[in-house]
Amino acid sequence: MAALKLILLAAFLSLFNFTANSTALPTSFIKSSCKITTYPQVCVTSLAVYAPTIKRSPQQLAQTALSVSLDRAQSAHTFITKLNKFKGLKQREYAALKDCLEEMSETIDRINKSVKELKSMGSARGKDFQWRMSNIETWISAAITNENTCGDGFAGRALNGRIKTSIRARVTHVTQVTSNALALINQFAAKH
């Protein structure tokens, strides 16, 4: 009976150890990959939950980073849309919100194009691969510019307040995850 318990305990511990190692390896892959990004902690935090899907695939890591960026941009757009409906905002706040909505819409469009392009790459090689990666890098760079332009629309003391603080926090986060996605895309391209 004691031998059976030891065998069951050993089997359980080896199963637990296998499960722990299978999730630790992808997480360590994410951590080591995120070291090259501008915002490594944001990178790890935003991607760690996807470790089982990413595994150790640089392409899946880049794809997931883009998807996270798209999700955060859509969330920020929804938030800004709701703010734009508030009554009693200053005229400059409405104007800045309207401009920011346009910038975020363009950001979403460019990131969405990048997600689709990366998914459709399949086994692209050589010049086809370089051309597709160039498109993605250009679109993501433009998205980052749009995000920065949105945040810049709230510059100056006249717009100080909760609206500015709320927008800047969300847009800054979108910019950080988008910047990280671009770094991971470049890393994937360099390894390909």
N, C-alpha and C positions, 0 to 999 in steps of 0.2 A: 504494500500500500504506500509506504514512504517512497519507494522507487518510482511509482506512478505519479505521485505528487511532484517529485523532482523533475520528471520528464515533462509533465504539463507546465511546470513553472519555467523550465528552460525553453520550451516551445513558445510560451507567452512572451518571455523576455526577448527572444530572438525576433519574434513578430513585432514587438514594440520597438526594438532597436532598428529593424528594417524600415518601419513606418517613420520613425524619427529621422533616420538618415535620408530617406527618399524625399522628405520635405526640407531638410536642412541643406541638401546640395543645391536645389534650385534657388533657395534663399541666398545662399552664399554666392551663387552665380550672379544674382541680381545685385547684391552688395558690391561685388568686385566690378561689375559692369558700370554701376552708378558712380564709381569713383571718378570717372572722367567727365562727369556732368558738372555744370555750374552749381547746381543745387542738389548735392548727393543725398542729403537726408530726406528732402522732399521726394526724390527719385525712389529711394528705398521704401519710404512710407506709402507712396502711391502705387507701387508695383508689387510689394511683398505678398499681398493677398492673392495675386495671380500666379504665384510661384508654381503650383501644380500644372498650370496650363503652359507657362513659359518654359519650364524645365531648364534646359541648358541651350536653348535655341536663340541665337542672336537675332534672327529674323522675327521670331515670335515675341521676343523682348521689345524690339522696335515697333512691331505691330501693336502690342499691348500698350506701350507708351503713347502711341498715336491715338489709340482708342480712349485712353484715360484723358488725354488732352482734349479730344473732341467732346467727351462727356462733361468735362469741367467748363469748356467754352459754352456748351449748350445750357448748362446750369446758370452760368453768369448771365447769359442772354435772357433767360427766363426771369432772373432776379431783376435785371435792369428794366425789362418790360413792365414788371409789376411796379417798380419805382416810378416809372414814367406816367403811371396812372394816378399817382398821389395828387391830391388837391393842395394848393397853397405853396407850391414850390416857386422859387424865384425864376424869372424868365431865363436867366443864364443857366440855371440848373436844368430846365427843360431842354434848352439848346444843347447842352453838354450831354444829357442823357440820349437825346435823339442821335447825335453824332456817334456816341458810344455804341448805340444799338446797331447803326450801320457798320461800324468797324467790327463789332462782334459777329454780325451776320456774314461779313466777308471772311472773317477768321474761321467760322464754322464751315463755310464753303471750301476754303483752301485745305483745311485739315481733313475734311470729308473726302476731297479729291485724293489727298495723300494716302488716306487709309485704303481707298479703293485701288489706287495704283500699286501700293505695296502688296495688297492681297492678290492682285492679278499678275504679279511678276512671275510666279511659277518658277520655271527653270531658266529665266532670262540670263543670258551670258553676254560677255563682251560689250560691244557698243550699245546693244539693246538695254542691257543692265545699267550701263553708265547713263544713258539717256533718261531712263525711268527714274533713276536715283537723282539725277539733276533736276527733274521736274519736282520730285518730292521735296528736295532741299530748297528749291526756289519757293514753292508754295508755303512751306513751313516758315521760312524766313519772312515772307510777306505777312503771314499770320502773326508772327511776333511783332512786326512793325505795326500792324493794326491794333494789337493789344496795347502796345506802348502809346499809340496815338489816342486811344480811348482814355487811358489814364491821364495823359497830358491835357485832355480837355477839361480836367478838373483842377488845373493849376491855378494858383493865385488865392489870395485871401478872401475874395468875394464869394468863393464857393466852399469855404471852410464849413465843416459841419458833419453831421452823421451821414448824409448822402455821399459826400466825397470819401469819407472814411470807409463806408461800406463798399462802394464801387472799387476804390483803390485796392482794398484787401482781396476782393474776388478776382479782379483783373490781374493783380500781381501774382496770385496763385496760378491762374491760367497761363500767364507768361512763363512762370517757373516750370510747370510741367511740359509746356510746349518747347521751351529751350532744352529741357532734358531729353525730350523725344528727338529733337534734332541731333543732339550729341549721340544718342544711341543709334540713330539712323546712320550717322557718319561712321560710327564704330562698326556697324553691320556692313556697310559698303566697303570699308577698309579691309575687312576679313574675307570678303567675297571674292 
